[in-house]
């Protein structure tokens, strides 16, 4: 699908998903600034949001600061720890609500995630006339998510550009 310089773009990043994908697949950190630049692709950025979970780790403050300096607005949620020790911190519903609420102001929604739980969101946004692009590592992305999108950008195709070793 051709990209137009006039397209209004919103970029929503599942930071936990992408952080862990980069670490598990490549033992590296994701260059979120480069991901944002590639996602926008010269179009008009309306808003870029990174969804993060606060767990009080030492490097976390630096990571959050780097995201903000890269041009992201942060949505922060505390890590939930349940009796029994199970931990949970996901932003799926929050990302979906933001995407839906911003959709009428956007021509393109870029979801930076490989999480297949977003397939219904992709289908809804497309039904509303919004172009949906997915940016993720193909090896850790849901094939249903990839196939549901109007366009898929595979970070695996240029790991040197998108990873910080």
Phi and psi restraints in degrees (value plus and minus 20) as a CYANA .aco file:
   2 UNK   PHI     -87.9   -47.9
   2 UNK   PSI     120.2   160.2
   3 UNK   PHI    -116.2   -76.2
   3 UNK   PSI     114.0   154.0
   4 UNK   PHI    -129.8   -89.8
   4 UNK   PSI     119.2   159.2
   5 UNK   PHI     -81.1   -41.1
   5 UNK   PSI     -40.2    -0.2
   6 UNK   PHI    -105.1   -65.1
   6 UNK   PSI     -30.0    10.0
   7 UNK   PHI     -85.3   -45.3
   7 UNK   PSI     115.1   155.1
   8 UNK   PHI    -110.6   -70.6
   8 UNK   PSI     106.5   146.5
   9 UNK   PHI    -140.4  -100.4
   9 UNK   PSI     119.3   159.3
  10 UNK   PHI    -138.9   -98.9
  10 UNK   PSI     113.6   153.6
  11 UNK   PHI    -137.1   -97.1
  11 UNK   PSI     101.3   141.3
  12 UNK   PHI    -138.4   -98.4
  12 UNK   PSI      99.9   139.9
  13 UNK   PHI    -132.2   -92.2
  13 UNK   PSI     101.5   141.5
  14 UNK   PHI    -101.3   -61.3
  14 UNK   PSI      63.3   103.3
  15 UNK   PHI     -79.6   -39.6
  15 UNK   PSI     -61.6   -21.6
  16 UNK   PHI     -81.6   -41.6
  16 UNK   PSI     -68.6   -28.6
  17 UNK   PHI     -77.4   -37.4
  17 UNK   PSI     -66.4   -26.4
  18 UNK   PHI     -93.8   -53.8
  18 UNK   PSI     -56.6   -16.6
  19 UNK   PHI     -80.8   -40.8
  19 UNK   PSI     -67.8   -27.8
  20 UNK   PHI     -90.7   -50.7
  20 UNK   PSI     -54.4   -14.4
  21 UNK   PHI     -82.0   -42.0
  21 UNK   PSI     -66.5   -26.5
  22 UNK   PHI     -82.8   -42.8
  22 UNK   PSI     -62.2   -22.2
  23 UNK   PHI     -87.8   -47.8
  23 UNK   PSI     -65.9   -25.9
  24 UNK   PHI     -92.9   -52.9
  24 UNK   PSI     -58.5   -18.5
  25 UNK   PHI    -100.7   -60.7
  25 UNK   PSI     -56.7   -16.7
  26 UNK   PHI    -147.8  -107.8
  26 UNK   PSI     -18.9    21.1
  27 UNK   PHI      29.2    69.2
  27 UNK   PSI      25.7    65.7
  28 UNK   PHI    -164.7  -124.7
  28 UNK   PSI     153.3   193.3
  29 UNK   PHI    -123.0   -83.0
  29 UNK   PSI     128.6   168.6
  30 UNK   PHI    -102.3   -62.3
  30 UNK   PSI     117.1   157.1
  31 UNK   PHI    -106.6   -66.6
  31 UNK   PSI      69.8   109.8
  32 UNK   PHI     -84.0   -44.0
  32 UNK   PSI     -51.5   -11.5
  33 UNK   PHI     -82.9   -42.9
  33 UNK   PSI     -63.5   -23.5
  34 UNK   PHI     -89.2   -49.2
  34 UNK   PSI     -56.7   -16.7
  35 UNK   PHI     -82.5   -42.5
  35 UNK   PSI     -62.3   -22.3
  36 UNK   PHI     -83.8   -43.8
  36 UNK   PSI     -66.4   -26.4
  37 UNK   PHI     -78.8   -38.8
  37 UNK   PSI     -64.5   -24.5
  38 UNK   PHI     -87.3   -47.3
  38 UNK   PSI     -58.8   -18.8
  39 UNK   PHI     -85.1   -45.1
  39 UNK   PSI     -61.0   -21.0
  40 UNK   PHI     -92.4   -52.4
  40 UNK   PSI     -58.7   -18.7
  41 UNK   PHI      32.0    72.0
  41 UNK   PSI      23.3    63.3
  42 UNK   PHI      59.0    99.0
  42 UNK   PSI     -16.8    23.2
  43 UNK   PHI    -108.9   -68.9
  43 UNK   PSI    -194.7  -154.7
  44 UNK   PHI    -109.4   -69.4
  44 UNK   PSI      92.6   132.6
  45 UNK   PHI    -101.2   -61.2
  45 UNK   PSI      99.1   139.1
  46 UNK   PHI    -107.9   -67.9
  46 UNK   PSI     -66.9   -26.9
  47 UNK   PHI    -180.0  -140.0
  47 UNK   PSI     121.4   161.4
  48 UNK   PHI    -143.7  -103.7
  48 UNK   PSI     103.4   143.4
  49 UNK   PHI    -142.8  -102.8
  49 UNK   PSI     111.3   151.3
  50 UNK   PHI    -129.7   -89.7
  50 UNK   PSI     107.2   147.2
  51 UNK   PHI    -118.1   -78.1
  51 UNK   PSI      96.6   136.6
  52 UNK   PHI    -145.2  -105.2
  52 UNK   PSI     135.8   175.8
  53 UNK   PHI    -135.8   -95.8
  53 UNK   PSI     107.2   147.2
  54 UNK   PHI    -107.2   -67.2
  54 UNK   PSI     102.2   142.2
  55 UNK   PHI    -144.3  -104.3
  55 UNK   PSI     -14.4    25.6
  56 UNK   PHI      47.2    87.2
  56 UNK   PSI       7.8    47.8
  57 UNK   PHI    -100.6   -60.6
  57 UNK   PSI     139.0   179.0
  58 UNK   PHI     -82.5   -42.5
  58 UNK   PSI     -63.1   -23.1
  59 UNK   PHI    -103.8   -63.8
  59 UNK   PSI     -23.8    16.2
  60 UNK   PHI     -81.6   -41.6
  60 UNK   PSI     -65.0   -25.0
  61 UNK   PHI     -80.6   -40.6
  61 UNK   PSI     -61.5   -21.5
  62 UNK   PHI     -85.2   -45.2
  62 UNK   PSI     -59.7   -19.7
  63 UNK   PHI     -83.2   -43.2
  63 UNK   PSI     -67.4   -27.4
  64 UNK   PHI     -82.3   -42.3
  64 UNK   PSI     -61.8   -21.8
  65 UNK   PHI     -82.6   -42.6
  65 UNK   PSI     -63.3   -23.3
  66 UNK   PHI     -82.9   -42.9
  66 UNK   PSI     -59.5   -19.5
  67 UNK   PHI     -81.6   -41.6
  67 UNK   PSI     -66.5   -26.5
  68 UNK   PHI     -82.8   -42.8
  68 UNK   PSI     -62.1   -22.1
  69 UNK   PHI     -86.2   -46.2
  69 UNK   PSI     -44.0    -4.0
  70 UNK   PHI    -101.8   -61.8
  70 UNK   PSI     -25.4    14.6
  71 UNK   PHI      89.0   129.0
  71 UNK   PSI      -9.2    30.8
  72 UNK   PHI    -116.1   -76.1
  72 UNK   PSI     121.2   161.2
  73 UNK   PHI    -105.1   -65.1
  73 UNK   PSI     115.8   155.8
  74 UNK   PHI    -119.6   -79.6
  74 UNK   PSI     115.4   155.4
  75 UNK   PHI    -128.5   -88.5
  75 UNK   PSI      98.2   138.2
  76 UNK   PHI    -135.6   -95.6
  76 UNK   PSI     114.8   154.8
  77 UNK   PHI    -151.8  -111.8
  77 UNK   PSI     121.7   161.7
  78 UNK   PHI     -94.3   -54.3
  78 UNK   PSI     124.4   164.4
  79 UNK   PHI     -87.2   -47.2
  79 UNK   PSI     109.8   149.8
  80 UNK   PHI    -110.2   -70.2
  80 UNK   PSI     112.1   152.1
  81 UNK   PHI    -138.6   -98.6
  81 UNK   PSI      99.4   139.4
  82 UNK   PHI    -111.1   -71.1
  82 UNK   PSI     136.7   176.7
  83 UNK   PHI     -75.2   -35.2
  83 UNK   PSI     112.9   152.9
  84 UNK   PHI      82.6   122.6
  84 UNK   PSI     -31.3     8.7
  85 UNK   PHI      75.7   115.7
  85 UNK   PSI     -28.8    11.2
  86 UNK   PHI     -83.9   -43.9
  86 UNK   PSI     118.9   158.9
  87 UNK   PHI    -134.3   -94.3
  87 UNK   PSI     122.1   162.1
  88 UNK   PHI    -165.2  -125.2
  88 UNK   PSI     117.9   157.9
  89 UNK   PHI    -182.2  -142.2
  89 UNK   PSI      65.5   105.5
  90 UNK   PHI    -147.7  -107.7
  90 UNK   PSI     135.3   175.3
  91 UNK   PHI    -133.3   -93.3
  91 UNK   PSI      -4.9    35.1
  92 UNK   PHI     -72.5   -32.5
  92 UNK   PSI     -69.6   -29.6
  93 UNK   PHI     -86.6   -46.6
  93 UNK   PSI     -62.7   -22.7
  94 UNK   PHI     -81.5   -41.5
  94 UNK   PSI     -62.7   -22.7
  95 UNK   PHI     -83.5   -43.5
  95 UNK   PSI     -62.7   -22.7
  96 UNK   PHI     -83.3   -43.3
  96 UNK   PSI     -64.8   -24.8
  97 UNK   PHI     -82.9   -42.9
  97 UNK   PSI     -64.1   -24.1
  98 UNK   PHI     -82.6   -42.6
  98 UNK   PSI     -63.6   -23.6
  99 UNK   PHI     -80.8   -40.8
  99 UNK   PSI     -64.8   -24.8
 100 UNK   PHI     -86.7   -46.7
 100 UNK   PSI     -62.3   -22.3
 101 UNK   PHI     -91.3   -51.3
 101 UNK   PSI     -46.3    -6.3
 102 UNK   PHI    -110.7   -70.7
 102 UNK   PSI     -33.4     6.6
 103 UNK   PHI     -73.8   -33.8
 103 UNK   PSI     -59.8   -19.8
 104 UNK   PHI     -90.0   -50.0
 104 UNK   PSI     -36.2     3.8
 105 UNK   PHI    -117.0   -77.0
 105 UNK   PSI     -19.4    20.6
 106 UNK   PHI    -143.9  -103.9
 106 UNK   PSI     131.1   171.1
 107 UNK   PHI    -116.6   -76.6
 107 UNK   PSI     -49.4    -9.4
 108 UNK   PHI    -156.1  -116.1
 108 UNK   PSI     113.4   153.4
 109 UNK   PHI    -132.6   -92.6
 109 UNK   PSI     104.6   144.6
 110 UNK   PHI    -124.8   -84.8
 110 UNK   PSI      97.3   137.3
 111 UNK   PHI    -120.4   -80.4
 111 UNK   PSI      99.3   139.3
 112 UNK   PHI    -119.7   -79.7
 112 UNK   PSI      69.5   109.5
 113 UNK   PHI    -189.8  -149.8
 113 UNK   PSI     138.5   178.5
 114 UNK   PHI    -133.3   -93.3
 114 UNK   PSI     -12.4    27.6
 115 UNK   PHI     -95.5   -55.5
 115 UNK   PSI      97.1   137.1
 116 UNK   PHI     -84.4   -44.4
 116 UNK   PSI     -34.6     5.4
 117 UNK   PHI     -83.2   -43.2
 117 UNK   PSI     -35.6     4.4
 118 UNK   PHI    -107.1   -67.1
 118 UNK   PSI     -20.1    19.9
 119 UNK   PHI     -76.1   -36.1
 119 UNK   PSI     -67.8   -27.8
 120 UNK   PHI     -80.3   -40.3
 120 UNK   PSI     -54.9   -14.9
 121 UNK   PHI     -84.6   -44.6
 121 UNK   PSI     -65.3   -25.3
 122 UNK   PHI     -77.7   -37.7
 122 UNK   PSI     -67.4   -27.4
 123 UNK   PHI     -83.2   -43.2
 123 UNK   PSI     -60.2   -20.2
 124 UNK   PHI     -83.6   -43.6
 124 UNK   PSI     -68.9   -28.9
 125 UNK   PHI     -81.3   -41.3
 125 UNK   PSI     -61.8   -21.8
 126 UNK   PHI     -83.5   -43.5
 126 UNK   PSI     -60.0   -20.0
 127 UNK   PHI     -80.2   -40.2
 127 UNK   PSI     -52.6   -12.6
 128 UNK   PHI    -103.7   -63.7
 128 UNK   PSI     -17.4    22.6
 129 UNK   PHI      71.0   111.0
 129 UNK   PSI     -10.1    29.9
 130 UNK   PHI    -112.2   -72.2
 130 UNK   PSI     116.9   156.9
 131 UNK   PHI     -98.2   -58.2
 131 UNK   PSI     113.6   153.6
 132 UNK   PHI    -138.7   -98.7
 132 UNK   PSI     104.8   144.8
 133 UNK   PHI    -136.5   -96.5
 133 UNK   PSI     120.8   160.8
 134 UNK   PHI    -132.5   -92.5
 134 UNK   PSI     115.0   155.0
 135 UNK   PHI    -141.3  -101.3
 135 UNK   PSI     102.2   142.2
 136 UNK   PHI    -188.0  -148.0
 136 UNK   PSI     156.4   196.4
 137 UNK   PHI    -106.7   -66.7
 137 UNK   PSI     102.9   142.9
 138 UNK   PHI     -78.5   -38.5
 138 UNK   PSI     -53.1   -13.1
 139 UNK   PHI     -89.7   -49.7
 139 UNK   PSI     -39.3     0.7
 140 UNK   PHI    -139.8   -99.8
 140 UNK   PSI      -9.5    30.5
 141 UNK   PHI    -119.3   -79.3
 141 UNK   PSI     125.0   165.0
 142 UNK   PHI     -85.1   -45.1
 142 UNK   PSI     109.6   149.6
 143 UNK   PHI     -84.3   -44.3
 143 UNK   PSI     -53.0   -13.0
 144 UNK   PHI     -84.7   -44.7
 144 UNK   PSI     -58.9   -18.9
 145 UNK   PHI     -85.0   -45.0
 145 UNK   PSI     -67.4   -27.4
 146 UNK   PHI     -77.1   -37.1
 146 UNK   PSI     -67.3   -27.3
 147 UNK   PHI     -90.4   -50.4
 147 UNK   PSI     -44.7    -4.7
 148 UNK   PHI     -98.9   -58.9
 148 UNK   PSI     -42.8    -2.8
 149 UNK   PHI     -97.6   -57.6
 149 UNK   PSI     138.1   178.1
 150 UNK   PHI     -91.0   -51.0
 150 UNK   PSI     -52.6   -12.6
 151 UNK   PHI    -170.1  -130.1
 151 UNK   PSI     124.5   164.5
 152 UNK   PHI    -143.5  -103.5
 152 UNK   PSI     108.2   148.2
 153 UNK   PHI    -129.2   -89.2
 153 UNK   PSI      97.0   137.0
 154 UNK   PHI    -111.3   -71.3
 154 UNK   PSI      92.6   132.6
 155 UNK   PHI     -84.1   -44.1
 155 UNK   PSI     -40.8    -0.8
 156 UNK   PHI     -83.7   -43.7
 156 UNK   PSI     -44.2    -4.2
 157 UNK   PHI     -89.3   -49.3
 157 UNK   PSI     -38.3     1.7
 158 UNK   PHI    -170.1  -130.1
 158 UNK   PSI      45.9    85.9
 159 UNK   PHI     -81.7   -41.7
 159 UNK   PSI     -51.3   -11.3
 160 UNK   PHI     -82.5   -42.5
 160 UNK   PSI     -51.1   -11.1
 161 UNK   PHI     -97.3   -57.3
 161 UNK   PSI     -55.2   -15.2
 162 UNK   PHI    -123.1   -83.1
 162 UNK   PSI     -23.3    16.7
 163 UNK   PHI    -137.4   -97.4
 163 UNK   PSI     129.0   169.0
 164 UNK   PHI    -133.6   -93.6
 164 UNK   PSI      89.1   129.1
